[in-house]
């Protein structure tokens, strides 16, 4: 007698492909940090003319943090729109450079930047100041 024909196999259900995520353009993996990341808080004070104040924090050759744009008015007292606290995760021992800018070119007028072992960094006069330091352990 003829053998029973095997059951027709059902169409395979489409499975999510396991390496779809790898196909999306991924950033190159960051170089492994020499130390585990630590979380640091940075505090800034607005000074008299907060709309002139901006900064970029470069660590290991890339910008890891920038000042939030300030849209409020000057001579603002408490400056509710001025972001005074930032958080950043960095490896202790990494070299950083803080680039501080004053758009008017007359220094930061009592504004300051503190964090990562630095206290009260400011632009004393002029439009730009840079400060290099190493993230403390």
C-alpha positions in Angstrom: 0.0 0.0 0.0 1.3 3.5 -0.7 2.9 5.2 2.3 0.9 8.0 3.7 2.2 11.3 2.3 3.9 13.4 5.0 1.8 16.3 6.4 2.5 19.4 4.3 4.8 21.4 6.5 3.2 24.7 7.6 4.8 27.9 6.2 7.5 28.9 8.7 6.2 31.9 10.7 8.4 34.9 10.1 10.6 35.2 13.2 12.2 38.4 14.2 15.7 38.1 12.8 18.2 37.9 15.6 20.7 40.2 14.1 18.4 42.9 12.8 19.7 45.3 15.5 23.2 44.8 14.2 22.1 45.8 10.7 20.9 49.2 11.8 23.8 51.7 11.4 25.4 51.5 14.8 27.9 53.9 16.2 31.4 52.4 16.6 31.7 51.1 20.1 33.4 53.5 22.4 36.9 52.5 23.4 36.8 50.6 26.7 37.2 53.0 29.6 40.3 52.4 31.7 38.1 52.7 34.8 34.4 52.1 35.3 32.4 55.2 34.8 31.5 57.4 37.7 28.7 59.9 37.9 29.6 63.5 38.6 27.5 66.6 39.3 28.4 69.9 37.8 27.0 73.1 39.1 26.9 76.5 37.4 25.9 79.9 38.6 24.4 82.5 36.3 26.2 85.6 37.3 24.9 89.0 36.2 24.5 88.3 32.5 23.5 84.6 32.1 22.5 84.9 28.4 26.2 85.6 27.5 27.5 82.4 29.3 28.0 79.1 27.5 30.5 76.2 27.7 31.4 72.9 26.3 33.1 70.1 28.3 35.5 68.0 26.2 36.8 64.8 27.6 38.9 62.2 25.7 38.6 64.3 22.5 34.8 64.6 22.3 32.2 67.0 23.8 30.5 65.1 26.7 28.4 68.0 28.0 27.4 71.4 26.9 25.6 74.2 28.6 21.8 74.4 28.1 20.8 77.4 26.0 19.6 80.2 28.2 16.5 82.1 26.9 15.5 84.2 29.9 16.2 87.8 30.5 19.4 89.2 32.0 19.5 90.9 35.4 17.2 88.1 36.5 18.0 87.6 40.1 17.3 83.9 40.5 17.2 83.1 36.8 14.6 80.4 36.7 15.5 79.5 33.1 19.2 79.1 33.9 20.2 75.4 34.3 22.4 75.3 37.4 23.0 71.5 37.7 24.2 69.0 35.2 25.2 65.3 35.5 27.8 63.5 33.5 29.3 60.0 33.6 33.1 59.9 33.0 36.0 57.6 33.7 38.2 58.8 36.5 41.6 59.8 35.2 40.3 60.9 31.8 41.7 64.2 30.5 39.1 67.0 30.0 39.1 70.5 28.8 36.4 73.0 29.6 35.8 75.6 26.9 34.0 78.6 28.4 32.5 81.3 26.2 31.2 84.8 26.8 29.2 86.0 23.8 29.6 89.7 24.8 33.3 89.4 25.3 33.6 90.9 28.8 34.0 87.8 30.9 31.4 85.9 32.9 30.4 88.6 35.4 30.4 86.3 38.4 29.1 83.3 36.6 31.0 80.1 37.5 31.4 76.4 36.7 32.2 73.8 39.4 32.6 70.1 39.2 35.0 67.2 38.5 37.4 68.6 41.2 37.3 72.1 39.8 35.8 75.0 41.8 34.5 78.3 40.5 36.0 78.3 37.0 35.1 81.4 35.2 36.0 83.7 32.3 37.8 86.5 34.0 37.7 88.8 31.0 37.4 88.5 27.3 35.2 86.1 25.3 36.8 82.7 25.9 38.8 80.7 28.4 40.0 77.1 28.5 40.8 75.0 31.4 42.4 71.5 31.2 42.2 69.0 34.1 42.0 65.3 34.8 38.8 63.8 36.2 39.7 63.0 39.9 39.6 59.4 41.2 
